[in-house]
Structure formats: structure tokens, C-alpha cells
Amino acid sequence: MDTKDKNSEHASPGLAASDSATMPVEGAGVAQPAEGSAIPADGKQPKKSGTPFQESLRRLRRDVRAMVSIGFLLFFIILPIVGPPIYRNIGPEMVTSMGDHVTSQVYRDPFHQELDNQDQGPSAYYWLGTDSIGRDLFSRLMQGMLISLVVAIVVEIVTVFLGIFFGVMAGYFGGWIDQILARFTDIMFAFPGLLFAILLTGIFGSSADTTFSSIPLIGQNGNARLVLVSIALALVQWPFIARLVRGQALQLREQQFVEAARSTGTTNFQIIKRHIIPNLIAIIIVQVSLDLGGIIIGEAGLSFLGLGVQPPGSSIGLMISDAQNLVDTHPWEVLLPSIVLTIIVLAFSFLGDGLRDAFDPRSKD
């Protein structure tokens, strides 16, 4: 046998032992990088990238204006729901000029009038004062915020449903549906939406008071016209979402995953349900957040003009209308609902901008 072979044969066990000595022990609790992968300088494994939706949420959380807006909106949503029953049960008992004892459940009712306490400033009885006929401003403000938010949510639900339905039908199928939608949206864009709502509520407002006045909750306390106001605002808003959805559906129907689904025999309904509509959720959320502020302004504007909520009901626009003649003597009664309306609208606007930046792939930093 060759001397070189003998030497290498004797050296093999030692070499194998040396190699095994330098290998880490399996199960030692330290994750080993894959073969050929680079080891970071700090020894930490790189973080896994999240889904596009998770990345969008991260960008939204970094937007200070959007986060502050969410905080304000949560406050203005929770306050009119939780606030009234608490506020009306924690006030002291009031003794009127006639010697009557009135509990906080009575004088803090948004529709109760205390003519001895007209245009009062903030006090232990009325935290934000009273209006010109002695009604609690804080109670009426919470009632007005609740009215505005309910109308905005109802209108947006109807708007999104109609917008998605007609937009997807027009964008995916085209044909006569697309032509009708295009002509209708052209008419709505040419005719001012708010003017259309004023015209509709102005013509049928009195009929709505008679027709809906007997409906519980809706028709009581001057709220009968809210049904008509909601219909008018929904008719004004839904063509805008339908046009946006139509444009996205036109792009999505040409994508490869839709073509692949179609080639496997998937029905059009299943394609729309599984592939088209889920890919529209992000832009719908952004558009809804931007529209809500406009709907609240629309409802407040109609109530301010006397076409929405009627006395003794409460709405932010109606509160501004009732106090507009008191700007010189009692400006607080006008400023209070105006400030609240401004904050709510700005919060929805800033949130919409933040959502648009977060869900738009081109805005990645």
C-alpha cells in the first residue's frame, strides 16, 4: 500500500473528529441560518415582511393626524350613545322659582324647557348652559351628534350597496348597464347634489312629516323628515362610488387571476364575489371615510335651512339656526355646535387622507 494512502487513512478519523467538534450541537436552542444565507451583524434574524394589508395598517399607525382623528371620532361616537343616560342621572335637584323640585332627569332632557333659565352659562345644573328657551345645550348637542351620525351611517350603507352593485355590474359586464350608469352619473355630476337634496326635501318635506310622524323613534320629536333627508343624500352620493367602483372593476376583470378563474369554469357571480369585490374593499373604505364628513355637512345644512330636523327635535344644524340671532349677545350658543361640527368634519377628512396614503401602494416610504 502507498505511504500517502496510509497517512491519509490514519489522518481521516482525526479530521472527522475535528470537524464534528466545531459543529454546533443540535437542539442547543440557537436557530441556525440556512446554508448560504447571510448572518446579520447583530446576530438577529431579519423580520418577516407582512401582508399588504398589515403594511397599510403600519403606515396608518405612523400617521399622527389620522390617529388623532380616530381618537376624536371615537369620542364623538361613544359620547352621544353612553353620555345621555349618565348625564341625566348625576345632576343635583333643582328648585324652580315656583318652588317646584325638578330632578336632573327632567331638566336635562334635550326637549325640556325651563323658561326661568334662558340663555344660562355653564353651571352645575347645565354643564354647557342653556339655549334661548331654557333647554340643556349639552343634552341637545349629544342628541344632535347622534342624529348626524345615524343619518351619515344609514346614508353610507345605502350608498355603498348601490355603488358596489351598479358599479360592479357596469364595470364587469359593460353593455347597456354601463351606458345607463354613465348617463345617470353625467346627469348627477351636472346637477349640484346638495341643490337636488334641497329640492327634494323642499317639495316633499310636509308630506314626510305627515307620513312618517307615527313611526316610533323615527317620526317622533321632529325627526320625521330624516327619512327623506337620508333618501335625498343617498341619491346624491351613490353615483360617485359607482363610478369609482366601475373604473376599478374594468381593471380587475382583465387581471390574470380573473382570467384563470374564468378558464376553470368559475361562474361570473363567484368571480365577482371572490375576486372583484374583495379587491375593492380598500378603496371603498377610503371613499367612505371621505364621504361621511360631506354627508354630515349635508344633513346639518338641510336642518339649518329648516328642511331637515324640525323643532322640538335636535340637530347640529338646527342648533346653529336657532342661535344665529344671538351671536352678539350669546355667541357661545352658536360657537358650541359650530366647533363640534367643524371637528367632526375635519376628523373624517384627515382620517380619509390617512387611509388613502396608507392603502395606496405608491405612497410607500
C-alpha positions as CSV (number, residue, x, y, z in Angstrom):
1,M,0.0,0.0,0.0
2,D,1.2,3.5,-0.8
3,T,2.6,5.6,2.1
4,K,0.5,8.5,1.1
5,D,-2.7,6.4,1.3
6,K,-1.7,5.1,4.7
7,N,-1.1,8.7,6.0
8,S,-4.4,9.9,4.8
9,E,-6.1,6.8,6.2
10,H,-4.7,7.5,9.6
11,A,-5.5,11.2,9.4
12,S,-9.2,10.8,8.5
13,P,-10.5,10.0,11.9
14,G,-8.7,13.0,13.4
15,L,-10.0,15.3,10.7
16,A,-13.6,14.0,11.1
17,A,-13.3,14.5,14.9
18,S,-12.0,18.0,14.4
19,D,-14.9,18.9,12.1
20,S,-17.5,17.5,14.4
21,A,-16.0,19.4,17.3
22,T,-16.5,22.7,15.5
23,M,-20.2,21.9,14.5
24,P,-22.9,23.3,16.8
25,V,-24.8,20.7,18.8
26,E,-28.3,20.1,17.5
27,G,-31.0,21.1,19.9
28,A,-28.9,23.7,21.7
29,G,-31.7,26.3,21.4
30,V,-30.0,28.5,18.8
31,A,-31.6,28.8,15.4
32,Q,-29.1,28.3,12.7
33,P,-29.3,30.2,9.4
34,A,-29.9,28.3,6.2
35,E,-26.9,27.2,4.2
36,G,-25.5,30.1,2.1
37,S,-27.6,32.8,3.9
38,A,-26.0,35.9,5.3
39,I,-25.8,36.3,9.1
40,P,-26.7,39.8,10.3
41,A,-24.1,41.7,12.2
42,D,-26.2,41.9,15.4
43,G,-26.9,38.1,15.1
44,K,-30.7,38.7,14.9
45,Q,-32.9,37.2,12.3
46,P,-34.5,39.6,9.8
47,K,-38.2,40.4,10.4
48,K,-40.7,38.7,8.1
49,S,-42.5,41.1,5.8
50,G,-46.2,41.3,6.5
51,T,-49.1,41.2,4.1
52,P,-50.0,44.3,2.1
53,F,-52.9,44.9,4.5
54,Q,-50.6,44.7,7.5
55,E,-48.2,47.1,5.9
56,S,-51.0,49.5,5.2
57,L,-52.0,49.4,8.9
58,R,-48.4,50.1,9.9
59,R,-48.3,53.2,7.7
60,L,-51.7,54.3,9.1
61,R,-50.4,54.0,12.7
62,R,-47.5,56.2,11.8
63,D,-49.8,58.9,10.6
64,V,-50.3,61.2,13.6
65,R,-53.2,63.2,12.1
66,A,-55.1,60.0,11.3
67,M,-54.6,58.6,14.8
68,V,-55.7,61.8,16.4
69,S,-58.7,61.9,14.1
70,I,-59.6,58.4,15.1
71,G,-59.5,59.4,18.8
72,F,-61.8,62.3,18.2
73,L,-64.2,60.3,16.2
74,L,-64.4,57.5,18.8
75,F,-65.1,60.2,21.4
76,F,-67.9,61.8,19.4
77,I,-69.4,58.3,18.6
78,I,-69.3,57.0,22.2
79,L,-70.4,60.3,23.8
80,P,-73.9,60.5,22.3
81,I,-74.5,56.8,23.0
82,V,-73.2,56.5,26.5
83,G,-73.4,60.1,27.7
84,P,-77.1,60.9,27.9
85,P,-78.2,58.2,30.4
86,I,-75.2,59.0,32.6
87,Y,-75.5,62.8,32.3
88,R,-79.3,62.8,33.1
89,N,-78.8,60.8,36.3
90,I,-75.9,62.6,38.1
91,G,-77.1,66.1,38.4
92,P,-78.4,67.8,41.6
93,E,-82.1,68.5,42.2
94,M,-83.3,71.9,41.0
95,V,-85.8,74.2,42.8
96,T,-87.6,76.4,40.4
97,S,-88.9,80.0,41.1
98,M,-92.3,78.4,41.8
99,G,-90.9,76.2,44.5
100,D,-91.1,73.0,42.4
101,H,-88.4,70.3,42.8
102,V,-87.2,69.2,39.4
103,T,-84.8,66.2,39.0
104,S,-81.9,66.1,36.6
105,Q,-83.7,63.5,34.5
106,V,-86.3,66.2,33.7
107,Y,-84.3,69.4,33.3
108,R,-81.5,67.7,31.4
109,D,-83.9,66.2,28.9
110,P,-83.0,67.6,25.5
111,F,-86.6,68.7,24.9
112,H,-87.5,70.1,28.3
113,Q,-87.9,73.9,28.6
114,E,-87.1,75.8,31.8
115,L,-88.2,79.3,31.0
116,D,-86.6,80.6,34.2
117,N,-83.1,79.6,33.0
118,Q,-83.0,81.0,29.5
119,D,-79.5,81.6,28.0
120,Q,-77.7,80.5,31.1
121,G,-74.0,79.9,31.1
122,P,-72.3,76.7,32.3
123,S,-73.2,75.6,35.8
124,A,-73.6,72.5,38.0
125,Y,-77.1,72.1,36.6
126,Y,-76.3,72.7,32.9
127,W,-72.7,71.8,32.1
128,L,-72.7,73.8,28.9
129,G,-75.5,76.2,29.6
130,T,-79.0,76.6,28.1
131,D,-80.5,78.0,24.9
132,S,-83.0,80.8,24.4
133,I,-85.9,78.8,25.8
134,G,-84.1,77.1,28.7
135,R,-83.1,73.7,27.1
136,D,-79.9,72.0,28.1
137,L,-77.3,72.6,25.5
138,F,-75.2,69.6,26.3
139,S,-78.1,67.2,26.1
140,R,-79.2,68.8,22.8
141,L,-75.7,68.6,21.5
142,M,-75.4,64.9,22.2
143,Q,-78.8,64.4,20.6
144,G,-77.7,66.3,17.6
145,M,-74.5,64.4,17.2
146,L,-76.4,61.1,17.5
147,I,-78.8,62.3,14.7
148,S,-75.9,63.3,12.4
149,L,-74.0,60.1,12.9
150,V,-77.1,57.9,12.4
151,V,-78.0,59.7,9.2
152,A,-74.4,59.5,7.9
153,I,-74.1,55.8,8.6
154,V,-77.5,54.9,7.1
155,V,-76.8,57.0,4.0
156,E,-73.4,55.5,3.6
157,I,-74.7,51.9,3.9
158,V,-77.2,52.6,1.1
159,T,-74.7,54.4,-0.9
160,V,-72.1,51.7,-0.7
161,F,-74.6,49.0,-1.5
162,L,-75.9,50.8,-4.6
163,G,-72.5,51.9,-5.6
164,I,-70.9,48.5,-5.5
165,F,-73.9,46.8,-7.1
166,F,-74.2,49.1,-10.1
167,G,-70.5,49.8,-10.4
168,V,-69.5,46.2,-10.5
169,M,-72.3,45.3,-12.9
170,A,-71.3,48.2,-15.3
171,G,-67.6,47.6,-15.0
172,Y,-67.6,43.8,-15.2
173,F,-70.4,43.2,-17.8
174,G,-70.5,46.5,-19.6
175,G,-73.1,46.8,-22.3
176,W,-76.4,48.6,-21.6
177,I,-75.9,48.7,-17.9
178,D,-72.7,50.6,-18.4
179,Q,-74.4,53.0,-20.7
180,I,-77.3,53.7,-18.4
181,L,-75.0,54.2,-15.4
182,A,-72.7,56.5,-17.4
183,R,-75.6,58.7,-18.5
184,F,-77.1,58.9,-15.0
185,T,-73.8,59.8,-13.4
186,D,-73.3,62.5,-16.0
187,I,-76.7,64.0,-15.0
188,M,-75.8,63.9,-11.3
189,F,-72.4,65.5,-11.9
190,A,-74.0,68.2,-14.0
191,F,-76.8,68.9,-11.4
192,P,-75.4,70.0,-8.0
193,G,-76.1,67.3,-5.5
194,L,-76.9,69.5,-2.5
195,L,-79.3,71.5,-4.6
196,F,-81.0,68.3,-5.6
197,A,-81.4,67.3,-1.9
198,I,-82.8,70.8,-1.1
199,L,-85.3,70.5,-4.0
200,L,-86.4,67.0,-2.9
201,T,-86.8,67.9,0.8
202,G,-88.4,71.2,0.0
203,I,-91.1,69.6,-2.2
204,F,-91.9,66.5,-0.2
205,G,-91.0,67.7,3.3
206,S,-94.5,68.4,4.5
207,S,-95.7,65.1,3.2
208,A,-92.9,63.3,5.1
209,D,-94.0,65.0,8.3
210,T,-97.4,63.5,7.9
211,T,-96.4,60.1,6.5
212,F,-93.6,59.3,8.9
213,S,-94.7,61.1,12.1
214,S,-96.4,57.9,13.5
215,I,-93.2,55.8,13.2
216,P,-91.6,55.2,16.6
217,L,-88.2,56.8,17.2
218,I,-88.0,58.0,13.5
219,G,-91.1,60.2,13.4
220,Q,-91.0,61.5,17.0
221,N,-89.7,64.8,18.2
222,G,-89.4,66.4,14.7
223,N,-87.3,63.7,13.2
224,A,-89.9,62.6,10.5
225,R,-88.0,64.3,7.7
226,L,-84.8,62.4,8.4
227,V,-86.2,59.6,6.3
228,L,-86.5,62.0,3.3
229,V,-83.1,63.6,4.1
230,S,-81.4,60.2,4.1
231,I,-83.0,59.2,0.8
232,A,-82.0,62.6,-0.8
233,L,-78.4,62.3,0.4
234,A,-78.1,58.7,-0.7
235,L,-79.4,59.5,-4.2
236,V,-76.8,62.3,-4.4
237,Q,-73.8,60.2,-3.1
238,W,-74.1,56.7,-4.6
239,P,-73.2,57.6,-8.3
240,F,-69.8,58.8,-7.1
241,I,-69.0,55.5,-5.6
242,A,-70.5,53.6,-8.5
243,R,-68.2,55.5,-10.9
244,L,-65.2,54.7,-8.8
245,V,-66.1,51.0,-8.5
246,R,-66.7,50.8,-12.2
247,G,-63.2,52.0,-13.0
248,Q,-61.7,49.5,-10.7
249,A,-63.8,46.7,-11.9
250,L,-62.8,47.4,-15.5
251,Q,-59.1,46.9,-14.5
252,L,-59.7,43.9,-12.3
253,R,-61.7,41.9,-14.9
254,E,-58.6,41.9,-17.2
255,Q,-56.2,40.6,-14.5
256,Q,-54.7,37.2,-14.8
257,F,-56.3,35.7,-11.7
258,V,-59.7,36.6,-13.1
259,E,-58.8,35.0,-16.4
260,A,-57.6,31.9,-14.6
261,A,-60.8,31.7,-12.6
262,R,-62.9,32.1,-15.7
263,S,-60.9,29.4,-17.6
264,T,-61.6,26.9,-14.8
265,G,-65.3,27.3,-15.3
266,T,-66.0,29.6,-12.4
267,T,-69.2,31.5,-12.8
268,N,-69.4,35.2,-13.1
269,F,-71.2,35.5,-9.7
270,Q,-68.4,33.6,-8.0
271,I,-65.7,35.7,-9.7
272,I,-67.4,38.9,-8.6
273,K,-67.9,37.5,-5.0
274,R,-64.4,36.0,-4.6
275,H,-62.1,38.2,-6.7
276,I,-63.7,41.5,-7.7
277,I,-65.4,42.8,-4.5
278,P,-62.6,41.8,-2.1
279,N,-60.2,43.8,-4.1
280,L,-62.5,46.8,-3.9
281,I,-62.6,46.9,-0.1
282,A,-59.6,49.2,0.4
283,I,-60.8,51.9,-2.0
284,I,-64.3,51.7,-0.6
285,I,-63.1,52.2,3.0
286,V,-61.1,55.3,1.9
287,Q,-64.0,56.8,-0.1
288,V,-66.5,56.1,2.8
289,S,-64.3,58.0,5.3
290,L,-64.1,60.9,2.9
291,D,-67.9,60.9,2.2
292,L,-69.0,60.8,5.8
293,G,-67.9,64.3,6.5
294,G,-69.8,65.6,3.5
295,I,-73.0,63.7,4.5
296,I,-72.8,65.2,8.0
297,I,-72.5,68.7,6.5
298,G,-75.4,68.0,4.1
299,E,-77.7,66.9,7.0
300,A,-76.6,69.9,9.1
301,G,-77.1,72.3,6.1
302,L,-80.6,70.9,5.4
303,S,-81.6,71.2,9.1
304,F,-80.1,74.7,9.2
305,L,-82.4,75.7,6.3
306,G,-85.4,74.2,8.0
307,L,-85.7,71.3,5.6
308,G,-84.3,68.6,8.0
309,V,-85.0,68.0,11.7
310,Q,-87.9,70.1,12.9
311,P,-88.5,71.6,16.3
312,P,-88.5,70.4,19.1
313,G,-86.0,68.0,17.6
314,S,-82.3,68.5,17.9
315,S,-79.6,68.6,15.2
316,I,-76.3,70.4,15.0
317,G,-77.6,72.4,12.1
318,L,-80.9,73.2,13.8
319,M,-78.9,74.4,16.9
320,I,-76.9,76.7,14.8
321,S,-80.1,78.0,13.1
322,D,-81.8,78.6,16.5
323,A,-78.9,80.6,17.9
324,Q,-77.8,82.6,14.8
325,N,-79.7,85.7,16.0
326,L,-77.8,85.5,19.4
327,V,-74.3,85.9,18.0
328,D,-73.9,89.4,19.6
329,T,-75.4,88.6,23.0
330,H,-74.8,84.9,23.5
331,P,-72.1,83.7,21.0
332,W,-71.4,80.5,22.9
333,E,-74.7,79.1,21.8
334,V,-73.6,79.4,18.1
335,L,-69.9,78.6,18.6
336,L,-70.5,75.3,20.6
337,P,-72.3,73.3,17.8
338,S,-70.2,75.0,15.1
339,I,-67.0,73.9,16.8
340,V,-68.3,70.3,17.2
341,L,-69.4,70.2,13.6
342,T,-66.0,71.5,12.4
343,I,-64.0,69.0,14.5
344,I,-66.1,66.0,13.2
345,V,-65.8,67.0,9.6
346,L,-62.1,67.7,9.9
347,A,-61.5,64.4,11.7
348,F,-63.3,62.5,8.9
349,S,-61.3,64.4,6.3
350,F,-57.9,63.8,8.0
351,L,-58.8,60.1,8.5
352,G,-59.7,59.8,4.8
353,D,-56.4,61.3,3.8
354,G,-54.5,59.0,6.1
355,L,-56.4,55.9,4.8
356,R,-55.7,56.9,1.2
357,D,-52.0,57.3,1.9
358,A,-51.8,54.1,3.8
359,F,-53.7,51.9,1.3
360,D,-52.2,53.5,-1.8
361,P,-49.1,51.4,-2.8
362,R,-47.5,54.4,-4.5
363,S,-47.3,56.1,-1.1
364,K,-44.9,53.6,0.4
365,D,-41.9,55.3,2.1
